Amino acid sequence: MKRRDFLAATSSFLVPVMVGGMGVKAFGANSPLVQSLMKTDALAKDRVLVIIYLNGGNDGLNTVIPLDQYSQYNTLRSNIAIPQASVLPIGSGVTGLHPSMTGLKQLHDNGKLAVVHSVSYPTPNYSHYRATDIWMTGSDASVQADTGWAGRYLEDRFLNYPTPPITDRDAANATMEDPLAIQIGYLTSTTVLGSNQSMAVAINDPASYATLVGGGSGGTTTDLPCCEAGDLVAFIRQQQALAIGYSAEITAAHNAGNITPAPTYPTSNSIADQLKIVARLVGGGLKTKVYFLSIGGFDTHAGQVQSGGGTNNNLGGHATLLGRVSAGIAAFQADLQQRGIEDKVVGFTFSEFGRRANSNSSAGTDHGVAAPMFVFGSSLKRQMVGRNPNIGGYSNLPTDLNGTTGNQDLKMQIDFRRIYWDILIDWFGRSKTDATSLLFNKSFDTVSLFTDEVCTIKTGSWHDEKTWSCGRVPFTTENARICAGHTVTLSANATIKNLQNYGNLNVAAGVNLSIAGI
């Protein structure tokens, strides 16, 4: 058996190394992994990405609720609909969050949360496994990829991995002694799989993380069996030795990240526990670039809400999950702020697919297509990407992928790889050429998450959301840019904070574009 075949066949294979009550493991292909990524201008100013996987397929319509179409929303899912008076309005008030998500509402109000509407990809898939694979590889639905988008990035940036010295070509070949990426918890993922192996290290048992002590032995390269068997044994020993080497760095960062007063996190909340570890490691100086976390239970086919109707729909299993995610992220942001490192961390949530627009008879929802993502951090320049999905009547909603009458899906507005594109280029500083190569030689339009301006992505009407990078018409408080080669037609009055025009703006007679100014 060759090493790659061995990796592919061992989706749950772990090389165990105990670091004082916490297992540190190097992962093979299709195994519990970190979804990772990275790019910075210098090691001293490395940025961090935190990825939270909502495992199971999150119901987007009960997470981000279209208040401007509430009657249609209620008609589609009357047995699980959140009462309008309970929804937490954000922004201009046409959109709201589930009532359990008070923490995320506060972050949005403070400019530290972006809602990205109706995220999916062309030719979607209802299979948990296949849909997750598409998200984690960054491939087209028609492509069976065997490397992760983050793994390709890490392999491109860090040279010689896993054989020391591992050098960072983006930092004048400085030595990288910390884990490239860390996963907390268990999740079968291909996200950080490089061309020959996983680029990830995972930390197991977060509850006992404070008892880090290190130890173990990676074995030697002598006394190996011959041929392919020897190659496999050598590989396993190499991974074990690498994990042991990282344990000292993790221990030092964990100890250095212990501050007083201790940051406050909610209890009985697994995602908060994971985020607490991340904040402490980042605050303690660990140079790991990407952390991958997960929380399961989002496959809500039945009993999504508490029985009884009315305000009982605010409660139940889905509400509990959303509340944990919201409270955990809010506590994490407060922790980062307390440590003075809020500006170096950004994160996002994703799920393999959304749920149908219509509920089922079991007070649940079945596999669907598009769902919202949350992006969080103090460096965001955009709080809303896209707009509420158009659910104003069944004619606006496609029949589900199986063609079942009465089952309606939400249309995609934003390809998920546009989020990856912005993270690669605007957060981690990759060139467009590099980002294109890392995403299977495909380029994507920005969604302007990290840029001061909303820009045009094609010629079109000012009032058409498809003209603009953010998937909606620019707000009056935003800067806008008409890019070279684009012609934009303004047929009704509009107001913008400022406009940079490198293309053409055709203004209809009697129409005004007001510049509010800085």
C-alpha positions as CSV (number, residue, x, y, z in Angstrom):
1,M,0.0,0.0,0.0
2,K,1.4,3.4,-1.0
3,R,1.4,6.3,1.5
4,R,-1.3,8.3,-0.4
5,D,-3.5,5.2,-0.6
6,F,-2.9,4.6,3.1
7,L,-3.9,8.2,3.9
8,A,-7.0,8.0,1.8
9,A,-8.1,4.7,3.4
10,T,-7.8,5.9,7.0
11,S,-10.3,8.7,7.4
12,S,-10.2,8.4,11.1
13,F,-6.5,7.5,11.5
14,L,-4.7,9.5,14.2
15,V,-1.1,9.4,15.4
16,P,-1.6,9.9,19.1
17,V,0.7,12.0,21.3
18,M,-0.5,13.0,24.7
19,V,0.3,16.5,25.7
20,G,-0.8,16.5,29.3
21,G,-4.4,15.3,29.1
22,M,-4.8,16.6,25.6
23,G,-4.1,14.5,22.5
24,V,-2.1,16.2,19.8
25,K,-2.4,14.4,16.5
26,A,-1.1,14.6,12.9
27,F,-3.9,13.7,10.5
28,G,-4.0,11.8,7.3
29,A,-6.3,12.4,4.3
30,N,-10.0,12.5,4.8
31,S,-9.4,12.4,8.6
32,P,-10.3,14.8,11.4
33,L,-8.6,18.0,10.1
34,V,-8.3,21.6,10.5
35,Q,-9.6,23.8,7.8
36,S,-6.7,26.0,7.4
37,L,-5.2,28.8,5.4
38,M,-2.8,31.6,5.9
39,K,-1.0,34.6,4.6
40,T,0.7,37.5,6.3
41,D,3.3,40.1,5.4
42,A,5.6,39.3,8.3
43,L,5.7,36.7,11.1
44,A,5.4,39.5,13.7
45,K,2.1,40.6,12.2
46,D,0.6,37.3,11.2
47,R,-3.1,37.2,10.8
48,V,-5.3,34.4,12.0
49,L,-8.3,32.7,10.5
50,V,-10.9,30.9,12.6
51,I,-13.3,28.6,10.8
52,I,-16.5,27.2,12.5
53,Y,-18.2,24.3,10.8
54,L,-21.9,24.0,11.5
55,N,-22.1,20.3,10.9
56,G,-25.3,18.9,9.4
57,G,-26.7,21.6,7.2
58,N,-28.0,24.7,9.0
59,D,-31.5,26.1,8.5
60,G,-30.7,29.5,7.2
61,L,-34.3,30.9,7.1
62,N,-34.7,30.5,10.8
63,T,-31.2,31.8,11.4
64,V,-31.4,35.0,9.3
65,I,-35.0,35.9,8.9
66,P,-36.4,38.2,6.1
67,L,-38.6,40.6,8.0
68,D,-39.5,42.4,4.9
69,Q,-41.2,39.2,3.6
70,Y,-42.4,37.9,6.9
71,S,-45.9,36.8,5.8
72,Q,-44.4,34.7,3.0
73,Y,-41.8,33.3,5.4
74,N,-44.6,32.3,7.9
75,T,-46.6,30.7,5.1
76,L,-43.7,28.5,4.0
77,R,-43.0,27.2,7.5
78,S,-45.9,28.1,9.9
79,N,-45.1,25.2,12.2
80,I,-41.6,26.3,12.9
81,A,-41.7,30.1,12.1
82,I,-40.1,32.5,14.6
83,P,-42.8,35.0,15.7
84,Q,-42.1,38.3,14.1
85,A,-42.0,40.2,17.5
86,S,-39.3,37.8,18.7
87,V,-36.9,38.4,15.8
88,L,-33.8,40.5,16.5
89,P,-33.7,43.2,13.8
90,I,-30.3,44.2,12.4
91,G,-29.2,47.0,10.1
92,S,-32.1,48.8,8.5
93,G,-34.6,46.4,10.1
94,V,-35.5,44.4,7.0
95,T,-33.4,41.5,8.2
96,G,-33.4,39.9,11.6
97,L,-31.6,37.2,13.6
98,H,-33.0,34.3,15.6
99,P,-33.9,35.5,19.1
100,S,-31.3,33.2,20.6
101,M,-28.5,35.1,18.8
102,T,-28.3,38.2,21.0
103,G,-24.5,38.1,21.0
104,L,-24.2,38.2,17.2
105,K,-26.7,41.0,17.0
106,Q,-24.5,43.0,19.3
107,L,-21.5,42.3,17.2
108,H,-23.4,43.3,14.1
109,D,-24.5,46.5,15.7
110,N,-20.8,47.2,16.6
111,G,-19.6,46.5,13.0
112,K,-17.9,43.2,13.9
113,L,-20.2,40.8,12.1
114,A,-21.1,40.4,8.4
115,V,-24.1,38.5,7.2
116,V,-23.5,36.9,3.8
117,H,-26.9,35.9,2.3
118,S,-27.7,32.7,0.4
119,V,-24.3,31.2,0.0
120,S,-23.9,28.0,-2.1
121,Y,-22.3,26.9,-5.4
122,P,-23.6,26.0,-8.9
123,T,-25.2,22.6,-9.3
124,P,-25.6,21.9,-5.6
125,N,-25.7,18.5,-3.9
126,Y,-27.9,17.3,-1.1
127,S,-25.4,14.7,0.2
128,H,-23.7,15.6,3.4
129,Y,-20.5,13.9,2.4
130,R,-20.3,15.3,-1.2
131,A,-21.4,18.8,-0.2
132,T,-18.9,19.0,2.6
133,D,-16.2,17.8,0.3
134,I,-17.0,20.5,-2.2
135,W,-16.8,23.2,0.5
136,M,-13.6,21.9,1.9
137,T,-11.7,21.4,-1.4
138,G,-13.1,24.5,-3.1
139,S,-13.9,22.6,-6.2
140,D,-16.7,22.7,-8.7
141,A,-19.5,20.3,-8.0
142,S,-18.4,18.3,-11.1
143,V,-14.8,17.8,-9.9
144,Q,-13.7,15.2,-7.4
145,A,-10.7,16.9,-5.8
146,D,-8.2,15.1,-3.6
147,T,-6.6,18.2,-1.9
148,G,-8.0,20.8,0.3
149,W,-8.0,24.5,-0.6
150,A,-6.2,25.3,2.6
151,G,-3.8,22.4,2.2
152,R,-2.8,23.7,-1.2
153,Y,-2.2,27.1,0.3
154,L,-0.2,25.8,3.2
155,E,1.9,23.6,1.0
156,D,2.6,26.5,-1.3
157,R,3.7,28.8,1.5
158,F,5.6,26.6,3.9
159,L,8.5,24.8,2.4
160,N,9.9,21.4,3.4
161,Y,6.9,20.4,5.5
162,P,7.0,18.2,7.5
163,T,10.8,17.9,7.6
164,P,12.5,20.6,9.7
165,P,13.5,23.3,9.1
166,I,10.1,24.3,7.8
167,T,10.4,27.7,6.2
168,D,8.0,30.5,5.3
169,R,8.6,31.8,1.9
170,D,6.4,34.8,2.6
171,A,8.7,35.8,5.5
172,A,12.1,35.7,3.9
173,N,12.2,31.9,4.5
174,A,12.1,32.4,8.3
175,T,11.8,29.2,10.2
176,M,8.2,28.2,11.2
177,E,8.3,26.1,14.4
178,D,4.6,26.3,15.3
179,P,1.8,24.2,13.9
180,L,0.7,25.5,10.5
181,A,-3.0,24.9,11.5
182,I,-4.8,23.5,14.5
183,Q,-8.1,21.6,14.7
184,I,-9.9,21.4,18.0
185,G,-12.3,18.4,18.2
186,Y,-13.0,15.7,15.7
187,L,-14.2,16.2,12.1
188,T,-13.5,14.2,9.0
189,S,-12.3,16.8,6.6
190,T,-10.1,17.1,3.6
191,T,-9.6,20.9,3.9
192,V,-5.9,20.8,4.9
193,L,-4.8,17.9,2.8
194,G,-1.8,18.7,0.6
195,S,-0.6,16.8,-2.4
196,N,1.1,14.1,-0.2
197,Q,-0.3,14.4,3.3
198,S,-2.3,16.5,5.7
199,M,-0.8,19.8,6.7
200,A,-2.6,19.8,10.1
201,V,-2.2,19.1,13.7
202,A,-5.3,18.5,15.9
203,I,-5.8,19.1,19.6
204,N,-8.1,16.6,21.2
205,D,-10.1,16.9,24.5
206,P,-10.4,20.6,24.9
207,A,-11.9,20.2,28.4
208,S,-8.5,19.0,29.8
209,Y,-6.4,21.4,27.7
210,A,-5.1,23.3,30.8
211,T,-3.1,20.3,31.9
212,L,-0.6,20.5,29.1
213,V,2.7,18.8,30.0
214,G,4.1,17.2,26.8
215,G,5.9,13.9,26.4
216,G,6.2,10.8,24.2
217,S,8.7,9.7,21.6
218,G,8.5,9.7,17.9
219,G,10.7,6.7,17.4
220,T,13.6,6.4,15.1
221,T,14.2,5.9,11.4
222,T,16.2,2.7,12.0
223,D,15.0,-0.9,12.2
224,L,12.3,-0.3,9.6
225,P,10.7,-3.0,7.5
226,C,11.6,-2.9,3.8
227,C,9.7,-1.5,0.9
228,E,6.3,0.2,1.1
229,A,5.7,-1.1,4.7
230,G,8.8,0.6,5.8
231,D,7.8,3.8,4.1
232,L,4.5,3.8,6.0
233,V,6.1,3.1,9.3
234,A,8.6,5.9,8.7
235,F,5.8,8.3,7.8
236,I,3.9,7.5,11.0
237,R,7.0,8.0,13.1
238,Q,7.6,11.3,11.3
239,Q,4.1,12.5,12.0
240,Q,4.4,11.5,15.7
241,A,7.8,13.3,16.1
242,L,6.4,16.4,14.4
243,A,3.4,16.5,16.8
244,I,5.7,16.0,19.8
245,G,7.9,18.9,18.6
246,Y,4.9,21.1,18.4
247,S,3.8,20.2,21.9
248,A,6.4,22.5,23.5
249,E,5.3,25.5,21.4
250,I,1.6,24.8,22.2
251,T,2.4,24.5,25.9
252,A,4.4,27.7,26.0
253,A,1.7,29.6,24.2
254,H,-1.0,28.2,26.5
255,N,0.9,29.2,29.6
256,A,1.7,32.7,28.2
257,G,-2.0,33.2,27.3
258,N,-3.2,32.9,30.9
259,I,-4.3,36.4,31.8
260,T,-6.0,38.1,34.7
261,P,-8.9,38.8,35.0
262,A,-9.8,35.6,33.2
263,P,-12.0,36.2,30.1
264,T,-15.7,35.2,30.6
265,Y,-17.2,32.4,28.5
266,P,-20.5,30.7,28.7
267,T,-20.6,27.3,30.3
268,S,-21.9,24.0,28.9
269,N,-21.1,25.3,25.4
270,S,-18.7,23.2,23.3
271,I,-18.0,25.8,20.7
272,A,-17.3,28.4,23.4
273,D,-14.8,26.0,25.0
274,Q,-13.0,25.6,21.6
275,L,-12.9,29.4,21.0
276,K,-11.6,30.0,24.5
277,I,-8.6,27.7,23.6
278,V,-8.0,29.6,20.4
279,A,-8.0,33.0,22.0
280,R,-5.5,31.8,24.7
281,L,-3.2,30.3,22.1
282,V,-3.3,33.3,19.8
283,G,-2.9,35.6,22.9
284,G,0.0,33.5,24.0
285,G,1.9,34.1,20.8
286,L,1.4,30.9,18.9
287,K,1.9,31.6,15.2
288,T,-0.6,29.1,13.9
289,K,-2.6,30.8,11.1
290,V,-5.8,28.8,11.0
291,Y,-8.0,27.2,13.6
292,F,-10.8,24.8,12.6
293,L,-13.7,24.3,15.0
294,S,-17.0,22.5,14.7
295,I,-20.3,22.0,16.3
296,G,-22.8,19.3,15.2
297,G,-26.5,18.8,15.4
298,F,-27.7,21.0,12.5
299,D,-29.4,18.2,10.5
300,T,-32.8,19.1,11.8
301,H,-35.3,16.9,9.9
302,A,-37.6,16.7,12.9
303,G,-38.3,18.5,16.2
304,Q,-36.4,21.6,15.2
305,V,-38.5,23.7,17.5
306,Q,-40.2,23.0,20.8
307,S,-43.7,21.8,20.4
308,G,-46.7,24.1,21.1
309,G,-46.3,26.7,18.4
310,G,-46.1,30.5,19.0
311,T,-43.2,31.6,21.1
312,N,-42.3,27.9,21.7
313,N,-40.9,28.1,18.1
314,N,-38.1,30.3,19.7
315,L,-37.0,27.3,21.6
316,G,-35.8,23.8,20.8
317,G,-32.7,22.1,19.5
318,H,-32.0,24.5,16.7
319,A,-32.4,27.5,19.0
320,T,-30.0,26.0,21.5
321,L,-27.3,25.4,18.8
322,L,-27.7,28.9,17.4
323,G,-27.5,30.4,20.9
324,R,-24.3,28.5,21.6
325,V,-22.7,29.7,18.4
326,S,-23.7,33.3,19.1
327,A,-22.7,33.4,22.7
328,G,-19.4,31.6,21.9
329,I,-18.4,34.0,19.2
330,A,-19.4,37.1,21.2
331,A,-17.3,35.9,24.2
332,F,-14.4,35.2,21.8
333,Q,-14.5,38.7,20.4
334,A,-14.6,40.2,23.9
335,D,-11.6,38.0,24.9
336,L,-9.6,39.1,21.9
337,Q,-10.5,42.7,22.6
338,Q,-9.4,42.3,26.2
339,R,-6.0,40.9,25.0
340,G,-5.5,43.7,22.5
341,I,-5.3,41.3,19.5
342,E,-8.8,41.8,18.0
343,D,-7.4,43.2,14.8
344,K,-5.4,40.1,13.9
345,V,-8.2,37.6,13.9
346,V,-11.1,37.0,11.6
347,G,-13.5,34.1,11.4
348,F,-16.4,32.7,9.6
349,T,-19.1,30.0,9.9
350,F,-20.2,27.6,7.2
351,S,-22.5,24.6,6.8
352,E,-22.4,22.1,3.9
353,F,-25.8,23.2,2.7
354,G,-29.0,25.0,3.9
355,R,-32.5,23.6,4.4
356,R,-35.6,23.9,2.2
357,A,-37.6,27.1,2.4
358,N,-40.7,25.1,3.4
359,S,-40.8,23.1,6.6
360,N,-41.9,19.5,6.8
361,S,-44.7,17.9,8.7
362,S,-42.3,16.8,11.5
363,A,-41.6,20.3,12.6
364,G,-38.3,20.2,10.8
365,T,-36.6,21.0,7.6
366,D,-35.0,18.9,4.9
367,H,-31.8,19.3,2.9
368,G,-31.7,22.4,0.8
369,V,-29.3,24.6,-1.1
370,A,-28.4,28.2,0.0
371,A,-27.8,29.4,3.5
372,P,-26.2,32.4,5.2
373,M,-22.6,32.6,6.4
374,F,-21.4,34.8,9.3
375,V,-18.0,36.5,9.1
376,F,-16.8,38.0,12.3
377,G,-13.9,40.3,13.4
378,S,-13.0,43.9,14.0
379,S,-11.3,44.3,10.6
380,L,-14.5,43.9,8.5
381,K,-15.6,46.7,6.3
382,R,-18.9,45.2,5.3
383,Q,-21.8,44.1,7.5
384,M,-24.2,42.8,4.8
385,V,-23.3,40.9,1.6
386,G,-26.2,40.1,-0.6
387,R,-29.8,40.7,0.4
388,N,-32.7,38.8,1.9
389,P,-33.6,35.8,-0.3
390,N,-36.6,36.5,-2.5
391,I,-39.3,34.2,-1.0
392,G,-42.3,36.3,-2.2
393,G,-44.3,33.4,-3.7
394,Y,-43.3,29.9,-4.9
395,S,-42.6,31.3,-8.4
396,N,-39.4,32.9,-6.9
397,L,-38.2,29.7,-5.4
398,P,-36.9,26.8,-7.4
399,T,-38.4,23.3,-6.9
400,D,-36.0,21.1,-5.0
401,L,-33.3,19.2,-6.7
402,N,-35.5,16.1,-6.9
403,G,-38.3,18.0,-8.6
404,T,-40.7,17.3,-5.8
405,T,-43.8,19.5,-6.1
406,G,-44.2,21.7,-3.0
407,N,-40.6,21.4,-1.9
408,Q,-38.8,24.7,-2.5
409,D,-35.1,25.7,-2.3
410,L,-33.4,29.0,-1.8
411,K,-31.5,30.3,-4.8
412,M,-27.8,31.0,-4.5
413,Q,-26.7,34.6,-4.4
414,I,-23.0,34.3,-3.4
415,D,-20.6,31.5,-4.4
416,F,-18.8,30.4,-1.3
417,R,-15.5,30.6,-3.1
418,R,-15.9,34.4,-3.3
419,I,-15.5,34.4,0.5
420,Y,-12.3,32.3,0.2
421,W,-11.1,34.7,-2.5
422,D,-11.4,37.7,-0.2
423,I,-9.7,35.8,2.6
424,L,-6.8,34.7,0.4
425,I,-6.3,38.1,-1.2
426,D,-7.4,40.8,1.3
427,W,-6.8,39.0,4.6
428,F,-3.8,36.9,3.9
429,G,-2.3,39.0,1.1
430,R,-2.1,36.6,-1.7
431,S,-1.9,37.9,-5.3
432,K,-4.8,37.3,-7.6
433,T,-2.6,35.0,-9.6
434,D,-1.8,32.9,-6.5
435,A,-5.5,32.8,-5.4
436,T,-6.5,31.7,-8.9
437,S,-4.0,28.9,-8.8
438,L,-5.1,27.8,-5.3
439,L,-8.7,27.6,-6.4
440,F,-8.3,25.3,-9.3
441,N,-7.3,28.0,-11.8
442,K,-10.6,29.9,-11.3
443,S,-10.9,33.5,-10.3
444,F,-13.9,35.0,-8.4
445,D,-15.4,38.4,-7.8
446,T,-14.7,40.0,-4.5
447,V,-17.5,40.6,-2.0
448,S,-15.6,43.6,-0.5
449,L,-15.4,42.2,3.0
450,F,-12.2,43.9,3.8
451,T,-12.0,46.9,1.4
452,D,-13.2,50.4,2.0
453,E,-15.1,50.5,-1.3
454,V,-17.9,48.6,-2.8
455,C,-16.9,48.1,-6.5
456,T,-18.6,47.2,-9.7
457,I,-18.1,43.7,-11.0
458,K,-19.8,44.2,-14.4
459,T,-21.5,46.8,-16.5
460,G,-25.1,47.3,-15.5
461,S,-27.7,49.4,-13.7
462,W,-26.8,51.1,-10.5
463,H,-29.9,49.7,-8.9
464,D,-29.2,46.1,-9.9
465,E,-27.5,44.1,-7.0
466,K,-25.7,42.0,-9.6
467,T,-23.7,45.1,-10.7
468,W,-22.0,45.4,-7.3
469,S,-19.4,43.3,-5.5
470,C,-21.4,43.2,-2.3
471,G,-24.4,41.6,-4.0
472,R,-26.7,44.6,-3.3
473,V,-26.9,48.3,-4.0
474,P,-24.4,50.3,-2.0
475,F,-25.7,51.9,1.2
476,T,-25.7,55.6,1.6
477,T,-22.9,55.2,4.2
478,E,-20.6,53.3,1.9
479,N,-17.9,54.3,-0.6
480,A,-18.3,53.0,-4.1
481,R,-16.1,52.6,-7.1
482,I,-17.0,52.1,-10.8
483,C,-14.1,50.0,-12.2
484,A,-12.4,50.6,-15.5
485,G,-14.3,49.2,-18.4
486,H,-17.7,49.2,-16.6
487,T,-20.6,51.4,-17.5
488,V,-23.2,52.0,-14.8
489,T,-26.6,53.6,-15.6
490,L,-28.3,55.6,-12.9
491,S,-32.1,55.8,-13.5
492,A,-33.3,56.9,-10.1
493,N,-32.0,59.2,-7.4
494,A,-29.3,57.6,-5.2
495,T,-27.0,58.7,-2.3
496,I,-23.5,57.4,-1.7
497,K,-20.8,58.4,0.8
498,N,-18.2,58.9,-1.9
499,L,-17.6,57.7,-5.5
500,Q,-14.4,56.8,-7.4
501,N,-15.3,56.6,-11.1
502,Y,-12.7,54.8,-13.3
503,G,-15.4,53.7,-15.8
504,N,-18.5,55.4,-17.1
505,L,-21.6,56.7,-15.2
506,N,-24.6,57.5,-17.3
507,V,-27.1,59.5,-15.4
508,A,-30.7,59.8,-16.7
509,A,-32.2,63.2,-17.2
510,G,-33.6,64.7,-14.0
511,V,-31.8,62.1,-11.8
512,N,-29.3,63.0,-9.1
513,L,-26.5,61.1,-7.4
514,S,-25.9,62.7,-4.1
515,I,-22.4,62.5,-2.5
516,A,-22.8,62.6,1.3
517,G,-19.0,62.9,1.8
518,I,-16.8,61.9,4.6
